[in-house]
Amino acid sequence: MPDTAQIKPADTNAGNAMGVMELIQTAEALKSSGQEMSAIALYDQFVANNPDHPLLYALLFNLGVILTDARDLHRAREVMERVVEIAPDFHSVYINLGRIYEGLGDNAQAVITWNNLASRLNQLNGSALKHKTMALNQSARVLEGAHQDEAAETALRISLELDPHQREAMQHFIALRQRQCAWPIVLPFENMTRDNLLSGISPLSIDAYTDDPMFQLAVSYHYNLKDVGEPVGEIITKHWAARNGKKTANTQQKIRIGYLSSDLREHAIGHLMYEVMGLHDRSKVEVYSYYCGIATDDAIHNHYKETSDHFIDITGMDDVTAARRIADDGIQILIDVNGYTRDGRVKLLALRPAPVIVNWLGFPGSLGSPYHNYIVADDWVIPAGDEIYYSEAVTRLPCYQPNNRLRIVADTVPTRAEVGLPEKAFVYCCFNGTHKITKFTFDRWLEILARVPDSVLWLLSGAETSHGRLKDYAKAKGIDPERIIFAAKMANAHHLARYQLADLFLDTTPYGAHTTCSDALWMGVPVLTLSGRTFASRVCGSLVKAAGLPDDLVCTTVEDYIDQAVALGRGNGDLAAYREQLLANRMTSTLFDTTKLVKHLEDLYAGMWQDCLDDKLPQPDLSNLDTYFEMGLKYDHEGVEVQAIKDYRGFWQERLAQRHAYRPVPYDNRLWKKPD
């Protein structure tokens, strides 16, 4: 075999004489060295000179892969279609060809291709099983992206019936059912038990499933263990660059902070953090932004580039390369603004790219990881005494959520008639995603509508299946389904403008409004919330309080929530005064004082770095979380709402005692403490 390092881009005549293995190895070496065009030319020449070669289908497949990587999708499609003609039983080509169709925007043909493969694989040996489940999962992913949720769910169900141990498929299956309001969410089926399905739930889905902070922590821990897994590469233990701090004019150390996020763009988080980078005091901190999201050139993304001292796109870097870059930049405190959300880089964090790692804003709860040292919250989101439900050390701001005071609102406000609302009805609205609407929440809303006859419920549109289910459910409960009205999704500026048509925002639980709450409050719409015990259920209450509204709008019992909503809907409350107060205090309330929030953040960062220098950096407490996870699976969260349990700690301690009697549970610092 020739030395591939010596092959020049134009030196492809060897394709006439070399054998298949030599061809593949040489082409791979060319591709790895960035000479994709030379690798393509090498394959082209061999194929042209060997049209009857018995392995022609495999060589064409390899050529199609390189063309796909080179983004020459039209030619890649032609090559892969030829493979199908030559070798229709070569299963891998269908997977890749479907992805090429998807890349070309032909999602329908992609799904047809994958379904064709699935239908061909009736004899399920090991290889066929793998390819069939892969085809079904690819179809489900594309269908989900096209909002064909019912078809996507069906594809995933078939895939899981074939192989019930696919964790990613389980996560998407549950998320799809939540998005469709398909109650009960965790529904067993052939080869899939309830416990097994629930064991695959994602940390984001569990936030919308149950108000059980102990179980949520255990789910995060289990997800980190099973889905994030062990880091690939050497863990960074000597943060030499981070130890060499920069000095300001007054010799005070300048802390290098890094924000790691896929959402510094047109995204809810991108809107919330819009002012943060620019408001940091450069005499105290140096700001690095590490972007790991989709390619974009939107105005918000460019704003982050302009307001960060250093903006580094690490999307194309592997975890080891990105971690080394962050460490070499001397980052002292790395703030994870993703957690377990789409495009997050938690596995990168497992390499410890900075001596201090913080969980803030992106994920509403504890990450249950061994490498996040702190979580940023506030006194309402995590009240004193609730630190036991978090593996990270809890630090607090006056209000944990930043806000963009520069947000753009459309000048034109539509009329009620233009958006399908009755002119004189009392309009309750909730613009949370449909995945946050549980059966318990919807039952409360229907009771409110029943007790306030001249009222409607204005919801953000979702999948058509969810619209139909909610309307049918309302009808079965005696509520005219026409009183449930869906607002079409639109650009953010126009979405904000239409908030003014609503009278009162009704929050969901256990996953409440976050960005949607601050949007409503910014637009002067009062918000009524029901705070539970979990982080996700308490954020809205924190925002309402920080906006200066009365505590009466932050309920802690179901009865108070319903009664207060009814009273306000029937005119027994001064909503007009609330509106005036919100609009008058927009620039001065704690919720929208982003300058103050950033200053407090810097104080927190200074304390964290001092803890690190003093060797007092808190280490995550992960004790007994496997036991809490196992026990949480056994409870029927959709049968009896955990939020309704009065003595939550007693509820857990009783179950722990029962478990301890037959299988001893080690004592911990949470709910199972050693008796005095």
N, C-alpha and C positions, 0 to 999 in steps of 0.2 A: 504493500500500500504506500502511495506517495506521502510525503510530509505535507499535510494539509496547510500548515502555516506558510508553505512556500508557494501554494497555488495562487496564481494571479487571477483577477476578475475575468480576464479574457481567455484564460487557459482552460477551455472547455472541450477541446477536441478529444480529450481522453475519454469522453463519453462513448466513443465508438467501440473502444476495446475493453474497458474495465467491466468486471463482473457486477452483479446486482449488489452484493454486500459492500463492495468497494464504492460503488456509486452512491449508496445510501449514506455511508460514513463520510465520504468526501462532501456530499451535498450538505450534510448536517454540520460539518466543520465550517463550510462556507457561510451557512446561515448563522451559525453562532458568532462568526467574526463580522457579521453585518453585511455580508455579500449575498443578500437574498437573490438579486438578479442573476448572479452567476450560478447559484444553485438551481434556479428555475431553468436557465439555459442548459445546464447539464442534464436535467431531467428531460427537457424538450428534445435534445439531440438523441438521447438514448431511446426515447419512445419512438421518435421518427425512424430510427434505424432498426428498431426491434418491434414491429407492429404485431407480431404473433407470439411474443414472449409469454410463457405461462404465468409469469408474475406481473404482467402488464397492469392488471387492476390495482395491485398494491403500490406500484410505482406511480401510477396516476393519482392514487389516493394521497401519497406523500406530496406529490406536486400540488394537489389541491389544497393541502394543509399549508404549504409555504405560500401559495397565492393568497389564501385567506389571511394569513399573518401579515402579508404585504398589503392587505386591504384591496387587492384586485378581485373584488367579489364577483364581478360578471364573468371573468374567465374561470375563477374557481368554481362557479356554478356549472359552467360548461364541462369542465374536467370531471367534477363529481357526478354529473348526470351520465357521463360516458362510463364511469365506474359502475353505476347502477345497471347500465345496459350490458356490460361485459360480465359482471358478477352480481346478479340480483340477490344472492344469498350472503353477500359480504355485509354484515350487519352494521359495522362501524360507519360506513359511508352515509347511511340514512341520518345518523345523529349529526354528522358534520354538514351534510347537505341542508338539513333543516335549519341549522344555525346560519348558513349562508343565505338562505331565503329570508330568514328573519333580519339579517343585516341589510338585505336589499329592500326591506320594508314590506315584503310579501308574507305577512304572518299567517295568512290562510294556507298558503302552500307549505309553509313550515309545519303547521299542525297536520296537514294531510300527509306529509312525508313521514312524520314521526308515527302517526296512526297507522300508516301503511306498514311500517316496521313492526309495530305492536301486533297487528293482525296476522303477520307472517309467522310470528313466534308462538306456535301452539305447543310444540314440544319444549318444555322448560327445563333444559339442562342448565348447568351453571352459567355458561356464556350467554345463552338465550335469555335467562332470567335477568341477568345484568343489563342486557341491551333493551329488553322490553320495559323494565322499570325506568331506565334512563329515558327512553322515548316518551313514556307517559309523563314523567316529571318535566321534561322539556316542554311538552304540549301544555301541561298545567301552568308552567311559568309564563308562557306567551299568552295563554288565554286569560290568566290573571291580570297581566299587563294591559290587556284589551278590555278589561272589566267584564269578561264573560265568566263570572265567578262560579256559576252553577256547573258549567262544563269543566272548569278547572278543578272544582271539588270532585267531580266524578272521576276524572283522570287520576287524581291523587288517591282516591279511595281504592280504585282498581290496583294501583301500584302498591299500596300498603297491604292490600289483601294478598298480593304475591309475596311481598317481603315486609313484614310488620315491624322491622327494626330500623327503618330509615328515619333518622331523627329529623333531618331537614324537611322531608316530606310531611312528617307529623306536624312540625311547626307551621308549615304553610297551610296544611289542612285545617288546623284549629283557627289560624288567622283568617282564613277564607270564611269559615262559619261565623266568626265574630263579625266580619264585615257585612255578611248577609243577614245578621240578626237571626241566625238559624238556631233557635233554642230547642233543646239543650245543646250547648256548644260541644261538649265532650261526649260524643255519642259512639258507643262501641259498635263494631260490625264484625263481619267474618274475619277470623284470625287476629282481631284487634280487640283486646280487653280495654275497659275504661282506664284502669291504672296504667297500662302500657301507653295508651294514647296521651294521657295527662302527663306522664313522665317526660314526654317529648315537647311539652309546651315551652315557648320562648319566654324570656324575661319580660319582653314588652307585652305579650299576650296575657301573662299572668297578672300584670298590672290592671288590665281591664276585666279580669275574670273574678277576682276575689279581693276583699279588703282584709287580707291576712298577712301582716307584715313579716311574721316569722316564717311563713311558708314562702313568701316572695323572696326573702333573703336566701332561703335554702334552694329555691329554683335558680337564682342567679349563680349560686355556688356550683350547683350541679351542671348548669350550662357552661360555666367556665371550665369545669373539669372535663366534660364530655365533648363540647363543641369547639372551645378555644384550644384546649389541650396543652401539650408541652410545647415550649418554644423551639423553633428550629434555628440553631446557631448558639454561639456562646453568650451566656449572660454577662452583661457589663457590670463589673464589681468595683472597678477603680475609675471614678469619675474625675479624672485629673483636670480636664478643662473647666469643669463646674467649680472645682475648688479654688480656681484662680479668678476671684471676683474683680469686676471693674470698679474703679474708684471715681467718684464725682468730685466736683471742686472742693467740697467740704470733707473729703476723704471718706464719706460714707459709702459702703459697698452698694454697687448698682446690681440688683438682682436680675439675672437673665431668665425671663419666663417664656414658655412656649405654649401656644394654644394649638392643640392637635384636633382637627375637625374636617369632616367631609362636607360640611354645610355652610361654609363661608361663601355663600352665593344666594340666589333666589330660593330661599327656604325659610321655614319658620324660625329656625335658630339663627340663620343669617340676618333676618329682620331684627330679632331680639338683641343681638350682639353688635349691631351696626355701629354704635358710637363707642364701644368699649376700647378698641385699639387706640383710637385717636385721643381718648381722654386720659390715658395713662400718663403719669408724671415721669418724664424721661430723666429726671434727676434721681429717681428711685429705681426704675425698672427699664430694661431693654426688651422690646417686644418682638418675638419671633412667632410667625404663623406658619404652621405646617399643614398644608392642604392635601387631603387624600380623597377628594370627591370626583365627580364626573367632570369632563372637560366642558368649560363654559367661558363665555366672555360677557356675562351680563353685568349690569352697572353695579350691583351689590358686590359681586366678586371683585371687580376692579377697584371698588372702594377699599376693600380689605388690603389689596396690594398697596394702595396709596397710603393707608394709615398705619401699616405695620412697619417697624424698622427693617425687618427682613421677612420676605414672603417666599417660602420654599414649597414647591409642588412635589410631594413625595409619592404621588399616585402610581407612577411607573416604577418606583423602587421596591425591591423585595424588603421583607421585614429587617433582615440583618443589615442591609445597606442603609435603610432609613434610620434604624436605631443608632448605627455608628455615626451617621450625619448629625443626628440630634446631640449625641454625646460629644462629638468633636466641636459642635457649636457652643459647648459649655453650658447647655441649659441646666439650670439649677432646679427649677420647678416646672414640670410639664403638666398642663391642664388638659385632661381628656374630656372633650366636649362632644363625644359620641357615646361612649359606653357600648351597650349592646344594641346599637341602631345600625341602619343600613350603611355600608361602606366604612364602618368603624374599624380601627386597626388595633384591637385589643391584644392580638398575638404579638404585635410589635412591642407593646408595653411590657409583655412578659420578659423581654430582654433587658428590662430596667435601663432605658436610654437616659434617664435622669435620676438623680438621687432622691427626688421628691416627686410623687405622682398624685394628682388630685382629680377627683370625680366631680364635675360641675356641669349642670345645665342640660346636657344632651340627653341623659338617661334619668328618668324620675324614680330613683331609688338606689339601693346599695348594689354594688357589682359583685360582691361576694368573691373577690379575687385576692390572690396573695400579694399583689403589687400596688394596689391603690391605697395610699396612706391616709388620705383625707377625703371627706365629702363636704361640699359647701351647701348649707341650708339656711334656715332662719328659725326663729323661736316658735313659729306656728307650724311650719312644714315638719320639723322634727322637734317636738316639745321636750323639755327636760324630763328625763326618765325613759325616753324612747330610744336612747342611743343603743340599747341592747339589740335592736333590730337592724343594725348596720355594722358591717365588718370594718368599715373605715372609721377613723376618728372624726367626730362631728365638729365642724366649725360653722360659724353663723354670721350672716349679714343682717342688716335691718330688714331687707326683703331680698330673697335669694335670686329673683329674676331681674335681669337688666331689661331696658326698653329703649326703643328708638323713638326719640321725640321729633325726628326729622322725617317720619314716615309720610308717604304721599297719599292723599285722599282725593278721589275724583271730585271735581267741582259740581257735577250734576248728580243730584239725588233722584232716583226713580220714584214714581208714585207707587202707592200700594197696588193699584190696579195693574200697573206694568209688570209687577212681579207676582201677580196672582193672589194677593192678599185682599180680604174684605176691608172696605174703607173704615168701618166703625167697630170692628172686632178688637178685643184685647189680644195683642199678639205676644205670645210667649215664643221665644226663639232659643235654639241651641245649634250652634254651628260647629260642634265637635264632630269628628268622624263617626260614621255609623258603627264602627267596631267598638266604640265606647258605650253604646246603648245596650245595657243589659235588660233582661226581662224585669228585674226588680225596679230599675229606673223607669222603664216604660209604663209599668203598672202604676207607678206614682203619678206620672204625667197624665195618664188617662183618668185617674181619680181627680186630679186638678181640673181637667177639662170638664168632667162631669159636674163638678161643683161650681164652675164658672161658665155658664151656658154660652155667653157671648164671647167666646175665646177660641183661638186657633193655635196650633203648634207649628212653628216654622223651622224646618230642619234643613241642614245641608244635604244636598243630593249625594247618593252613593250608588251602589249597583242597583239595577232595576229589581233584582230579586229581593233586596232589602226593602225597597219601597212597597212592593206588593205584600211582603210578609207583615210589615208594620201596619199597613192599612187593613189587611184582613184580620189581624189581631185586634185592632181597635174596633172593628165592626163586631167581632165576636164578643167584645166587652160592652157593647151597646153604645159606642161612640161613632158618630158619622165619620167615615173615613175621609170625607172631603175636608174635615177640619185638620187633617194632617197634610201640610203643604211643604213641598221640597223646593229649595232654592238652588238653581243651577250654579255650578262652579264658574267663577270668572276671575279676571285679573285682580290682584290684591287691592289696588287703589279703588276699583269699582265695588269690590266686596265690602271694603270698609265703609264706603258711602251709604250702602243700603242698610247698615246696622241701624241707622236713625229711624227706620220704619218700625222697629220693634219696641215693645213696651218694657219687657223684662226678659233677661237671659236666664234660662233654667239650666243648671249644671247637671252633668252626669256623675255617677259614682259607681265603682270605686276609682275609675280613671277620669278625673275631672278636666275642666278646661284649663289650659296653660296659656299659650299664645292667644288662643281665641278669647280667653277672659280679658287679657290686657287690651286686646283689640276692642272689645265691647266697652270696656271702661274708658278707653281713650275717646271713643265716639259718644260717650255720655249715656250709655245704656247700663242701668243698674243690673247687677248679677246676684242671683240667689244660689247659694251652694250648700252642699251637705258634706261636711268634712268627716272623714272616717279616721282610720288609724295609720294608713299607709301614706307614703310620700306623695304618690300620684293623686290620692284623694284629698290631700290637704293644700296643694299648691294654690288652687283657686281661692280658698279661704284666706291664705296669706296675701294674695293680690288684692282681694276686696278690702281687707283691713288696711293694707298699705296705701290704698287709694283714698282712705279716709271715710269710707262708708260705715254706717253703724253695724255693731256686732249682730243685730237682728237678722242681717242678711247672710250670716255665716252660721248655719244650723249644725247641730251635732246629733240630733235625733231625727228619725224619719218623720215622726208626727209633726215636729216643728217645721220641717221643710215643706211638707204638704200644706199645713195650715197657713204658713206665711205666704206661700205662693197663691193660695186661694184668697187670702185677705187682700193682697196687693192687686190681684186680678179683679176683685169686686169693688175696688176703689177705696179700701180701708188702709191707706198708707199714702205718703206724699212722694210718689215717684218723680213728680216734676221737680221737687226740691233736691232729690238725689241727682237728677240730671244736671241741674244748675251747679250743684256742688262739684260734681265730677269735672265739668267743663271749666269751672272757675279755678280749680286747684290742679289742673293738668300739669303745669310746669313746676309746681311746688310740692306736690304730694310725694311721699316716700317712694311710691311705686314708680314714678316717672323721673325721679331725681337720679339720673344715671351718673352724673358727676360724683355725687355722694357715694353711690354704690361702688364706683371704681376706686375711690379713695379707701373705702373700707376693705375692698379686695386687696389692695396693696398692703394694708396693715396685716391682713391675714397671711399674705405671702411672706411678709417680713418675719412673722412669728413662726411660720413653717420652716423657713430657712434657718432661723436661730435654733429651732428644735433639732434640725439636722446637724448643725455645727456642734451642738451640745450633746450629740449622741442620744437624743430623746425622741427620735422620730418614731411615731406610733406604728406598730406592726398590726396588720389585719388579724382579727380574731375569727377563725374559721372552725372553732371547736363544735362538735356534735351536729354539724349542718347536714350530714348524711342521714342522721336519725330524724331530724326535723323534716327533711324532704320526704322520707318514707312515710312519716306519720301524716304529713299534709296531703299526700296522695289518697289516703283512706277516707278523708272527710268529703261529704257530698256538698260541695260549695254552691252548686246550683239548686240544691234542694232546700237548704237552710242558710240564709245569708249570714256570713260571719259578722258583718257590720251590725247586725241586730243582736248579737250576743252581748249582754251587759257586762259580764265579768270575763273579759277576753283572756286575761292572764290565768285566772282560775280554770277556765276552759282548757287551756293548754296544760296546765300543771296536773289536772285530773287525768288527762290522757297520758301524760308522761309517767305518772305514778302507776297507772295500769300497765304500761309497757315495762316499766322498771321491775314490776313484780315477777314477770316471766323472762325478761331479757334485760338485765341491768344496764342502765344508761349512765355513763360518766357524768358527774356534776359539771356545770359550766357557769359562766358569768351572765347567763341570760335568764331563762325561765326555770331552769332546773338547777337550783342552787342547793348546796349542802345544808341540811337543817342545822339550826343553832344547837 
